[in-house]
Amino acid sequence: MMPPKNLLTPTQIEHLSALRYINNIDEHMRIVSSVKLLDDAHQHDNTVLLVLDIFIDDKQIDKMSFNLHHYAYEEIMELARHIRDNEYILRAVDAALAGDNE
């Protein structure tokens, strides 16, 4: 029986857990992305969180996370590396910084 397509191997989990990407959004904002894996014994796979540390002028002002459950290894890497290219995440960051709760 083949493992599910999005099941991460121990090597992939170790690699993702060690990653940190600095995403320069504009001249003032920088987002450091990392991946956190939560091991849940009640699931057949890991819960994957994309964690964003948001900095403005080198001062951390916020932290956000996004659930990447069912994302493939390559998709997780691409997303963490290219936050600036993801309109959904940028809108969520803007909304959080503006104080919107929608």
Sequence and secondary structure as in RCSB ss.txt:
>XXXX:A:sequence
MMPPKNLLTPTQIEHLSALRYINNIDEHMRIVSSVKLLDDAHQHDNTVLLVLDIFIDDKQIDKMSFNLHHYAYEE
IMELARHIRDNEYILRAVDAALAGDNE
>XXXX:A:secstr
    TT   HHHHHHHHH EEEEE SSSEEEEEEEEEE  TTSSS EEEEEEEEEETTEEEEEEEEE TT  HHH
HHHHHH GGG HHHHHHHHHHHHT   
